[in-house]
Amino acid sequence: MKDRPATPRIDAPAGPGAPHHLRYHAPHSHLNSVFGNDWFALKAEAFARFFGTPVFLVAQTVIVVIWICMNVFGSYQFDVYPFILLNLAFSLQAAYAAPLILLAQSRQAERDKTHTEADAEHREALASAAEQRQVLAAQQAAQIMDLLQQNTQLTELVKNLSQRIETLTVEMHKKFIQAEKQS
């Protein structure tokens, strides 16, 4: 028996602290299988999906041609013209196929609806996160403007203090020069 890789759970995060990209679909994971998860459900789904394939249409056509040829030209005629047994087989097939196909379509519509709702929730969450980022960006822009204003004020204060120090330095220099001249 080969080791098969485990199928990731739909609600499992991608990594530590990272939300899984299908987290909005997790509440609807029970709809993944159209007919359920038991043996009959899986076979019924496969059967319903097989009805619309070219393989089914070609196989059915080949069987009908062989059936008619055996009954018209063959030595053993088990369903003579007008092929009532063939008509009965088609009726039986239709009696089972139609409900299975309708069930598959209604379940698929339900899955599509729930996935659309999950996608809408995801889009709303993205929009909410974008709004929060815009509010945060506006707050940060306001803080930056406030810090720039404070920086401008400090720069002006440093300029004023530097000018005052320069003025005092010039005055002290003049006094030292005068004191040297007097001594």
GUKOLVO-204367 format. One line per 5 residues: number of its first residue (from 1); their letters; for each residue x, y, z of N, C-alpha, C, O. Coordinates in Angstrom, 1 decimal. Example, Ala and Ser with C-alpha at 12.3 -4.5 7.8 and 13.67 -1.06 7.14 Angstrom:
! GUKOLVO-204367
1) as) 13.2 -5.7 7.8 12.3 -4.5 7.8 13.2 -3.3 7.8 14.2 -3.3 8.5; 12.8 -2.2 7.1 13.7 -1.1 7.1 12.9 0.0 7.9 13.4 1.1 8.0
! end
This chain:
! GUKOLVO-204367
1) mkdrp) 0.8 -1.2 0.0 0.0 0.0 0.0 0.9 1.2 0.0 1.8 1.3 0.8; 0.6 2.2 -0.9 1.4 3.4 -1.0 1.0 4.4 0.0 -0.2 4.4 0.4; 1.9 5.2 0.5 1.6 6.2 1.4 1.1 7.4 0.6 1.8 8.0 -0.2; -0.1 7.8 0.9 -0.7 9.0 0.3 -0.5 10.2 1.1 -0.7 10.1 2.4; -0.2 11.3 0.5 -0.1 12.5 1.4 -1.4 12.9 1.9 -2.5 12.8 1.3
6) atpri) -1.4 13.4 3.1 -2.6 13.8 3.8 -3.2 15.0 3.1 -2.5 15.9 2.7; -4.5 14.9 2.9 -5.2 16.1 2.3 -5.3 17.2 3.3 -5.8 16.9 4.4; -4.9 18.4 3.0 -4.9 19.5 4.0 -6.4 19.8 4.4 -7.2 19.8 3.5; -6.6 20.0 5.7 -7.9 20.4 6.1 -8.2 21.8 5.7 -7.3 22.6 5.5; -9.5 22.0 5.4 -9.9 23.3 4.8 -9.8 24.4 5.9 -9.6 25.6 5.5
11) dapag) -9.8 24.1 7.2 -9.8 25.1 8.2 -8.4 25.2 8.9 -8.2 25.9 9.8; -7.4 24.4 8.3 -6.1 24.4 8.9 -5.3 25.6 8.4 -5.3 25.9 7.2; -4.6 26.4 9.3 -3.8 27.5 8.8 -2.6 27.0 8.0 -2.1 25.9 8.2; -2.1 27.9 7.1 -1.0 27.5 6.2 0.3 27.4 7.0 1.2 26.7 6.6; 0.5 28.2 8.0 1.7 28.2 8.8 1.3 28.7 10.2 0.2 29.1 10.5
16) pgaph) 2.4 28.8 11.0 2.1 29.3 12.4 1.6 30.8 12.3 2.3 31.6 11.8; 0.5 31.0 12.8 -0.1 32.4 12.9 -0.7 32.9 11.6 -1.2 34.0 11.5; -0.6 32.1 10.5 -1.1 32.5 9.2 -2.5 31.9 9.0 -2.7 30.7 9.1; -3.5 32.8 8.7 -4.8 32.2 8.4 -4.8 31.5 7.1 -4.2 31.9 6.1; -5.6 30.4 7.0 -5.7 29.7 5.8 -6.5 30.4 4.8 -7.5 31.1 5.1
21) hlryh) -6.1 30.3 3.5 -6.8 31.1 2.5 -8.3 30.7 2.2 -9.0 31.4 1.6; -8.6 29.5 2.7 -10.0 29.0 2.5 -10.8 29.1 3.8 -11.8 28.4 4.0; -10.4 29.9 4.8 -11.0 29.9 6.1 -12.5 30.4 6.0 -13.2 30.0 6.9; -12.9 31.1 5.0 -14.2 31.6 4.9 -15.1 30.4 4.3 -16.3 30.5 4.4; -14.5 29.4 3.7 -15.2 28.3 3.1 -15.3 27.2 4.1 -16.1 26.2 3.9
26) aphsh) -14.6 27.2 5.2 -14.6 26.1 6.2 -16.0 25.8 6.7 -16.3 24.6 6.8; -16.8 26.8 7.0 -18.2 26.5 7.5 -19.0 25.7 6.5 -20.0 25.1 6.9; -18.6 25.7 5.3 -19.4 25.1 4.2 -18.7 23.8 3.7 -19.1 23.3 2.6; -17.7 23.3 4.4 -16.9 22.2 3.9 -17.8 20.9 3.8 -17.4 20.0 3.1; -18.9 20.8 4.6 -19.7 19.7 4.5 -20.4 19.5 3.1 -21.0 18.5 2.8
31) lnsvf) -20.4 20.6 2.3 -21.0 20.5 1.0 -20.1 20.1 -0.1 -20.5 20.0 -1.3; -18.8 19.8 0.2 -17.8 19.4 -0.8 -18.3 18.2 -1.6 -18.0 18.2 -2.8; -18.8 17.2 -1.0 -19.3 16.1 -1.7 -20.8 16.2 -2.0 -21.6 16.5 -1.1; -21.2 16.1 -3.2 -22.5 16.4 -3.6 -23.6 15.6 -2.9 -24.6 16.1 -2.4; -23.3 14.2 -2.8 -24.3 13.3 -2.2 -24.0 12.8 -0.8 -24.7 12.0 -0.3
36) gndwf) -22.9 13.3 -0.3 -22.5 12.8 1.0 -21.1 12.1 0.9 -20.5 12.2 -0.2; -20.7 11.4 1.9 -19.3 10.8 1.8 -19.4 9.3 1.9 -18.3 8.7 2.0; -20.5 8.7 1.9 -20.5 7.2 2.0 -20.4 6.6 0.6 -20.3 7.3 -0.4; -20.2 5.3 0.5 -19.9 4.6 -0.7 -21.0 4.9 -1.8 -20.7 5.2 -2.9; -22.3 4.8 -1.4 -23.3 5.0 -2.4 -23.3 6.4 -2.9 -23.5 6.6 -4.1
41) alkae) -23.1 7.4 -2.0 -23.1 8.8 -2.4 -22.0 9.0 -3.4 -22.2 9.7 -4.4; -20.8 8.5 -3.2 -19.7 8.7 -4.1 -20.0 8.1 -5.4 -19.6 8.6 -6.5; -20.5 6.8 -5.4 -20.8 6.2 -6.7 -22.0 6.9 -7.4 -21.9 7.0 -8.7; -23.0 7.4 -6.7 -24.1 8.1 -7.3 -23.6 9.4 -8.0 -24.0 9.8 -9.1; -22.7 10.1 -7.3 -22.1 11.3 -7.9 -21.3 11.0 -9.1 -21.4 11.7 -10.1
46) afarf) -20.5 10.0 -9.1 -19.7 9.6 -10.3 -20.6 9.2 -11.4 -20.4 9.6 -12.6; -21.7 8.5 -11.1 -22.7 8.1 -12.1 -23.3 9.3 -12.8 -23.5 9.4 -14.0; -23.8 10.3 -11.9 -24.4 11.5 -12.4 -23.5 12.3 -13.3 -23.9 12.9 -14.3; -22.2 12.4 -12.9 -21.2 13.2 -13.6 -20.9 12.5 -15.0 -20.6 13.1 -16.0; -21.0 11.1 -15.0 -20.7 10.4 -16.2 -21.7 10.6 -17.3 -21.4 10.4 -18.5
51) fgtpv) -23.0 10.9 -16.9 -24.0 11.0 -17.9 -23.8 12.0 -19.0 -24.2 11.8 -20.2; -23.1 13.1 -18.7 -23.0 14.1 -19.7 -21.7 14.1 -20.5 -21.3 15.0 -21.2; -20.9 13.0 -20.3 -19.6 12.9 -21.0 -19.8 12.3 -22.4 -20.7 11.5 -22.7; -18.8 12.6 -23.3 -18.8 12.0 -24.6 -18.6 10.5 -24.6 -19.2 9.8 -25.4; -17.9 10.0 -23.6 -17.7 8.6 -23.5 -19.0 7.9 -23.3 -19.3 6.8 -23.9
56) flvaq) -19.9 8.4 -22.4 -21.2 7.8 -22.2 -22.0 7.8 -23.5 -22.6 6.8 -23.8; -22.0 9.0 -24.1 -22.9 9.1 -25.4 -22.4 8.1 -26.4 -23.2 7.5 -27.1; -21.1 8.0 -26.6 -20.5 7.1 -27.6 -20.8 5.6 -27.2 -21.3 4.8 -28.0; -20.6 5.3 -25.9 -20.9 3.9 -25.5 -22.3 3.6 -25.6 -22.7 2.4 -26.0; -23.2 4.5 -25.3 -24.7 4.2 -25.4 -25.0 4.0 -26.8 -25.8 3.1 -27.2
61) tvivv) -24.5 4.8 -27.7 -24.8 4.7 -29.2 -24.3 3.3 -29.7 -25.0 2.7 -30.4; -23.1 2.9 -29.3 -22.5 1.6 -29.7 -23.4 0.5 -29.2 -23.7 -0.5 -29.9; -23.8 0.5 -27.9 -24.7 -0.5 -27.4 -26.0 -0.6 -28.1 -26.5 -1.7 -28.4; -26.6 0.6 -28.4 -27.9 0.6 -29.2 -27.7 0.0 -30.6 -28.6 -0.8 -31.0; -26.7 0.3 -31.3 -26.4 -0.2 -32.6 -26.2 -1.7 -32.5 -26.8 -2.4 -33.4
66) iwicm) -25.4 -2.2 -31.6 -25.2 -3.6 -31.5 -26.5 -4.3 -31.1 -26.8 -5.4 -31.7; -27.3 -3.7 -30.2 -28.6 -4.3 -29.8 -29.5 -4.4 -31.1 -30.1 -5.5 -31.3; -29.6 -3.4 -31.8 -30.5 -3.4 -33.0 -30.0 -4.4 -34.1 -30.8 -5.1 -34.6; -28.7 -4.4 -34.3 -28.1 -5.3 -35.3 -28.3 -6.7 -34.9 -28.6 -7.6 -35.7; -28.1 -7.1 -33.6 -28.3 -8.4 -33.1 -29.8 -8.9 -33.3 -30.1 -10.0 -33.6
71) nvfgs) -30.7 -7.9 -33.1 -32.1 -8.3 -33.2 -32.7 -8.3 -34.7 -33.7 -8.9 -35.0; -32.0 -7.5 -35.5 -32.5 -7.5 -36.9 -31.8 -8.5 -37.8 -32.4 -9.2 -38.5; -30.4 -8.6 -37.6 -29.7 -9.5 -38.5 -29.1 -10.7 -37.8 -28.7 -11.6 -38.5; -29.2 -10.8 -36.5 -28.6 -11.9 -35.8 -29.5 -13.1 -35.8 -30.7 -13.1 -36.1; -28.9 -14.2 -35.4 -29.7 -15.5 -35.4 -30.5 -15.6 -34.1 -31.5 -16.3 -34.0
76) yqfdv) -30.1 -14.8 -33.1 -30.8 -14.8 -31.8 -31.5 -13.5 -31.6 -30.8 -12.5 -31.4; -32.8 -13.5 -31.7 -33.6 -12.3 -31.6 -34.3 -12.3 -30.3 -35.4 -12.9 -30.2; -33.8 -11.5 -29.3 -34.4 -11.5 -28.0 -35.3 -10.3 -27.9 -36.1 -10.2 -26.9; -35.2 -9.3 -28.8 -36.1 -8.1 -28.7 -36.4 -7.7 -30.2 -35.7 -6.9 -30.8; -37.5 -8.2 -30.7 -37.9 -8.0 -32.1 -38.4 -6.6 -32.2 -38.8 -5.9 -31.3
81) ypfil) -38.4 -6.1 -33.5 -38.9 -4.8 -33.8 -40.4 -4.7 -33.3 -41.1 -5.6 -33.5; -40.7 -3.7 -32.6 -40.3 -2.3 -32.4 -39.4 -2.2 -31.1 -39.4 -1.1 -30.5; -38.6 -3.2 -30.7 -37.6 -3.1 -29.7 -38.2 -2.6 -28.3 -37.8 -1.5 -27.8; -39.2 -3.3 -27.8 -39.8 -2.9 -26.6 -38.9 -3.0 -25.4 -38.9 -2.2 -24.5; -38.1 -4.1 -25.4 -37.1 -4.2 -24.3 -36.1 -3.1 -24.3 -35.7 -2.6 -23.2
86) lnlaf) -35.6 -2.7 -25.5 -34.7 -1.5 -25.6 -35.4 -0.3 -25.0 -34.8 0.5 -24.3; -36.6 -0.1 -25.4 -37.4 1.1 -24.9 -37.5 1.0 -23.4 -37.4 2.0 -22.7; -37.8 -0.2 -22.9 -37.9 -0.3 -21.4 -36.5 0.0 -20.8 -36.5 0.6 -19.7; -35.4 -0.4 -21.4 -34.1 -0.1 -20.8 -33.8 1.4 -20.8 -33.3 1.9 -19.8; -34.2 2.1 -21.9 -34.1 3.5 -21.9 -35.0 4.2 -20.9 -34.5 5.2 -20.2
91) slqaa) -36.2 3.7 -20.7 -37.0 4.3 -19.7 -36.5 4.1 -18.3 -36.5 5.0 -17.4; -35.9 2.9 -18.0 -35.3 2.6 -16.7 -34.1 3.5 -16.5 -33.9 4.1 -15.4; -33.3 3.7 -17.5 -32.1 4.6 -17.4 -32.6 6.0 -17.2 -32.0 6.7 -16.3; -33.6 6.5 -17.8 -34.1 7.8 -17.7 -34.7 8.0 -16.3 -34.5 9.1 -15.6; -35.4 7.0 -15.8 -36.0 7.0 -14.5 -34.9 7.2 -13.4 -35.2 7.9 -12.4
96) yaapl) -33.7 6.6 -13.5 -32.7 6.8 -12.5 -31.8 8.0 -12.8 -31.3 8.7 -11.9; -31.6 8.3 -14.1 -30.7 9.4 -14.5 -31.2 10.7 -14.1 -30.5 11.6 -13.6; -32.5 11.0 -14.5 -33.1 12.3 -14.3 -33.0 12.7 -12.8 -32.6 13.8 -12.5; -33.5 11.9 -11.8 -33.4 12.3 -10.4 -31.9 12.6 -10.0 -31.7 13.5 -9.2; -31.0 11.7 -10.4 -29.6 11.9 -10.0 -29.1 13.2 -10.6 -28.4 13.9 -9.9
101) illaq) -29.4 13.5 -11.8 -28.9 14.7 -12.4 -29.5 15.9 -11.8 -28.8 16.9 -11.5; -30.8 15.9 -11.5 -31.5 17.0 -10.9 -30.9 17.2 -9.4 -30.7 18.3 -9.0; -30.7 16.1 -8.7 -30.1 16.2 -7.4 -28.7 16.8 -7.4 -28.4 17.7 -6.6; -27.9 16.4 -8.4 -26.6 16.9 -8.5 -26.6 18.4 -8.9 -25.8 19.2 -8.3; -27.6 18.8 -9.7 -27.7 20.2 -10.1 -28.1 21.1 -8.9 -27.6 22.1 -8.7
106) srqae) -29.1 20.6 -8.1 -29.6 21.4 -7.0 -28.5 21.4 -5.9 -28.3 22.5 -5.3; -27.8 20.3 -5.7 -26.7 20.4 -4.7 -25.5 21.3 -5.2 -24.9 22.0 -4.4; -25.3 21.2 -6.5 -24.2 22.1 -7.0 -24.6 23.6 -6.9 -23.8 24.4 -6.5; -25.9 23.9 -7.1 -26.4 25.2 -6.9 -26.3 25.7 -5.5 -25.9 26.8 -5.2; -26.5 24.7 -4.5 -26.4 25.0 -3.1 -24.9 25.3 -2.8 -24.6 26.2 -2.0
111) rdkth) -24.0 24.5 -3.3 -22.6 24.7 -3.1 -22.2 26.0 -3.6 -21.4 26.7 -3.0; -22.6 26.3 -4.9 -22.2 27.6 -5.5 -22.7 28.7 -4.7 -22.0 29.7 -4.5; -23.9 28.6 -4.1 -24.5 29.7 -3.3 -23.7 29.9 -2.1 -23.3 31.0 -1.7; -23.3 28.8 -1.4 -22.6 28.9 -0.1 -21.2 29.4 -0.4 -20.6 30.2 0.4; -20.6 29.0 -1.5 -19.2 29.5 -1.8 -19.3 31.0 -2.2 -18.3 31.7 -1.9
116) teada) -20.3 31.4 -2.9 -20.5 32.8 -3.2 -20.6 33.6 -1.9 -20.0 34.7 -1.8; -21.4 33.1 -1.0 -21.5 33.8 0.3 -20.2 33.8 1.1 -19.9 34.9 1.7; -19.5 32.8 1.0 -18.2 32.7 1.7 -17.2 33.7 1.0 -16.4 34.4 1.7; -17.3 33.8 -0.3 -16.5 34.8 -1.1 -16.9 36.2 -0.7 -16.0 37.1 -0.6; -18.2 36.4 -0.5 -18.7 37.8 -0.2 -18.2 38.1 1.2 -17.7 39.3 1.5
121) ehrea) -18.2 37.2 2.2 -17.7 37.4 3.5 -16.2 37.7 3.4 -15.7 38.6 4.1; -15.5 37.0 2.6 -14.0 37.3 2.4 -13.8 38.7 1.8 -12.9 39.4 2.3; -14.6 39.1 0.9 -14.4 40.4 0.3 -14.8 41.5 1.3 -14.1 42.5 1.4; -15.8 41.2 2.2 -16.1 42.2 3.2 -15.0 42.3 4.2 -14.7 43.4 4.7; -14.4 41.1 4.6 -13.3 41.2 5.5 -12.1 41.9 4.9 -11.4 42.7 5.6
126) lasaa) -11.9 41.7 3.6 -10.8 42.5 3.0 -11.1 44.0 2.9 -10.2 44.8 3.2; -12.3 44.3 2.7 -12.7 45.8 2.7 -12.6 46.3 4.0 -12.1 47.5 4.2; -13.0 45.6 5.1 -12.8 46.1 6.4 -11.4 46.3 6.8 -11.0 47.3 7.4; -10.6 45.3 6.4 -9.1 45.4 6.7 -8.5 46.6 5.9 -7.7 47.3 6.5; -9.0 46.9 4.7 -8.5 48.0 3.9 -8.9 49.3 4.6 -8.1 50.3 4.7
131) eqrqv) -10.1 49.4 5.1 -10.6 50.6 5.8 -9.8 50.8 7.1 -9.4 51.9 7.4; -9.5 49.7 7.8 -8.7 49.9 9.0 -7.2 50.4 8.7 -6.7 51.2 9.4; -6.7 49.8 7.6 -5.4 50.3 7.1 -5.4 51.8 6.7 -4.5 52.5 7.0; -6.5 52.2 6.1 -6.6 53.6 5.7 -6.7 54.5 6.9 -6.1 55.6 7.0; -7.5 54.1 7.9 -7.6 54.9 9.2 -6.2 54.9 9.9 -5.8 56.0 10.3
136) laaqq) -5.5 53.8 9.9 -4.2 53.7 10.5 -3.2 54.6 9.8 -2.4 55.3 10.4; -3.3 54.6 8.4 -2.4 55.4 7.6 -2.7 56.9 7.9 -1.8 57.7 7.9; -4.0 57.3 8.0 -4.3 58.7 8.3 -3.8 59.1 9.7 -3.3 60.2 9.8; -3.9 58.2 10.6 -3.4 58.5 12.0 -1.9 58.7 11.9 -1.4 59.6 12.6; -1.2 57.8 11.2 0.2 57.9 11.1 0.6 59.1 10.4 1.6 59.8 10.7
141) aaqim) -0.1 59.5 9.4 0.2 60.8 8.6 0.0 62.0 9.6 0.8 62.9 9.5; -1.0 61.9 10.4 -1.2 63.0 11.3 -0.1 63.1 12.4 0.4 64.2 12.7; 0.4 61.9 12.8 1.5 61.9 13.8 2.7 62.4 13.1 3.5 63.1 13.8; 3.0 62.0 11.9 4.2 62.5 11.2 4.1 64.0 11.0 5.1 64.7 11.2; 2.9 64.5 10.7 2.8 66.0 10.5 3.1 66.7 11.9 3.7 67.7 11.9
146) dllqq) 2.6 66.1 13.0 2.8 66.6 14.3 4.3 66.6 14.6 4.9 67.5 15.2; 5.0 65.4 14.3 6.4 65.3 14.6 7.2 66.3 13.7 8.2 66.8 14.2; 6.8 66.5 12.5 7.4 67.5 11.6 7.3 68.9 12.2 8.3 69.7 12.2; 6.1 69.2 12.7 5.9 70.5 13.3 6.8 70.7 14.5 7.4 71.7 14.7; 6.9 69.6 15.4 7.7 69.7 16.5 9.2 69.8 16.1 10.0 70.6 16.7
151) ntqlt) 9.6 69.1 15.1 11.0 69.2 14.6 11.3 70.6 14.1 12.4 71.1 14.3; 10.3 71.2 13.4 10.5 72.6 12.9 10.7 73.5 14.1 11.5 74.4 14.1; 9.9 73.4 15.1 10.0 74.2 16.3 11.3 74.0 17.0 12.0 75.0 17.4; 11.7 72.8 17.1 13.0 72.5 17.7 14.2 73.1 16.9 15.2 73.6 17.4; 14.1 73.0 15.6 15.1 73.5 14.7 15.2 75.1 14.9 16.3 75.6 14.9
156) elvkn) 14.0 75.7 14.9 14.0 77.2 15.2 14.6 77.5 16.5 15.3 78.5 16.6; 14.3 76.7 17.5 14.8 77.0 18.9 16.4 76.8 18.9 17.1 77.6 19.4; 16.8 75.7 18.2 18.3 75.5 18.1 18.9 76.7 17.3 20.0 77.1 17.7; 18.3 77.2 16.3 18.8 78.3 15.5 18.9 79.6 16.4 19.9 80.3 16.4; 17.8 79.8 17.2 17.8 81.0 18.1 18.9 80.9 19.2 19.6 81.8 19.4
161) lsqri) 19.0 79.7 19.7 20.0 79.4 20.8 21.4 79.6 20.2 22.3 80.1 20.8; 21.6 79.1 19.0 22.9 79.2 18.3 23.3 80.6 18.0 24.4 81.0 18.2; 22.3 81.4 17.6 22.5 82.8 17.4 22.9 83.6 18.7 23.7 84.4 18.7; 22.2 83.2 19.8 22.4 83.8 21.1 23.8 83.4 21.6 24.5 84.3 22.1; 24.2 82.2 21.4 25.6 81.7 21.8 26.6 82.5 21.0 27.6 82.9 21.5
166) etltv) 26.3 82.6 19.7 27.3 83.4 18.8 27.4 84.8 19.3 28.5 85.4 19.4; 26.2 85.4 19.6 26.2 86.8 20.1 27.0 86.9 21.4 27.8 87.8 21.6; 26.8 86.0 22.4 27.5 86.0 23.6 29.0 85.8 23.4 29.8 86.4 24.1; 29.3 84.9 22.5 30.7 84.6 22.2 31.4 85.8 21.7 32.5 86.1 22.1; 30.7 86.5 20.8 31.3 87.8 20.2 31.5 88.8 21.3 32.5 89.5 21.4
171) emhkk) 30.5 89.0 22.2 30.6 89.9 23.3 31.7 89.6 24.2 32.5 90.4 24.7; 31.9 88.3 24.6 32.9 87.8 25.5 34.3 88.1 24.8 35.3 88.5 25.5; 34.4 87.8 23.5 35.6 88.0 22.8 36.0 89.5 22.9 37.2 89.8 23.1; 35.0 90.3 22.7 35.3 91.8 22.7 35.8 92.2 24.1 36.7 93.0 24.3; 35.2 91.6 25.2 35.6 91.9 26.5 37.0 91.4 26.8 37.7 92.1 27.5
176) fiqae) 37.3 90.3 26.4 38.7 89.8 26.6 39.7 90.6 25.9 40.8 90.9 26.4; 39.4 91.0 24.7 40.3 91.9 23.9 40.4 93.2 24.6 41.6 93.8 24.7; 39.4 93.8 25.1 39.4 95.1 25.9 40.2 94.9 27.2 41.0 95.7 27.5; 40.0 93.7 27.8 40.7 93.5 29.1 42.2 93.3 28.8 43.0 93.7 29.6; 42.6 92.8 27.7 44.0 92.6 27.3 44.6 94.0 27.0 45.8 94.3 27.4
181) kqs) 43.9 94.8 26.3 44.4 96.1 26.0 44.6 97.0 27.2 45.5 97.8 27.3; 43.8 96.8 28.2 43.8 97.6 29.4 45.0 97.0 30.3 45.5 97.8 31.2; 45.3 95.9 30.2 46.4 95.4 31.1 47.7 95.6 30.6 48.7 95.2 31.3
! end
